[in-house]
Amino acid sequence: MATLIATAMLGLTAAVPAHAEPQGDGMEQAPFKNPAGHFCVNRLPKKTAPRTKVHLKPTCYQTATEAIKDATGGKITDAPVDGKGIGSPEFVAKINAYNESARRDLAAGQAANILVAALFQLEYYEGEVDYYTSPDPCNGWAWDIDLYGDWWDNRTSSVQMYNNCAAILYQFSFYGDTYYVSTNFYEPYLGDFDNRTTSLQIL
Ligand SMILES: [Ca+2]
């Protein structure tokens, strides 16, 4: 928290970026439900360089059941329709078990996607959800994911990272204030970074 406050104070003396954000930084704007669907799945590409920049178009669903089934290659089929409890330790344990099987498949040379991250619209892992899956383990090379102009721009209020992945949340498109999150570092509440994420680096 001290680091975040220091960064925020430094931000007061920095130049204001020339281009304004399409949505207010720090507060959500209507529409409060994602018109594309409540639960989205983003498929990250294989990493071919130390930093791979992407602006993805996710596949979105009305139910968490469909989204989790898609994100896990059909392995987890019992997620609650309304998504209640998908951020709970019990459900995260299911995700971790799925990821272990995906890692074994990858190690055996088979295609699989690891579920690496979830952005949540609301605190305590509730509301609309934006999932990210990866055909590679998190291995030090990074994806730079731009959300600028998307519905998810300035929406994130809590985050979960899985499978030893971490992320740096950025206030703007890879500049401005940052907020670090990692696996086993619960982020039910982003404090000063609430609704401020416009891009993220998953590493
Ligand atoms: Ca939010």
Residues whose N, C-alpha, C, O or C-beta is under 5 A from the ligand:
A	BS01	CA	E28 Q121 L122 R155 T156 S157 N195
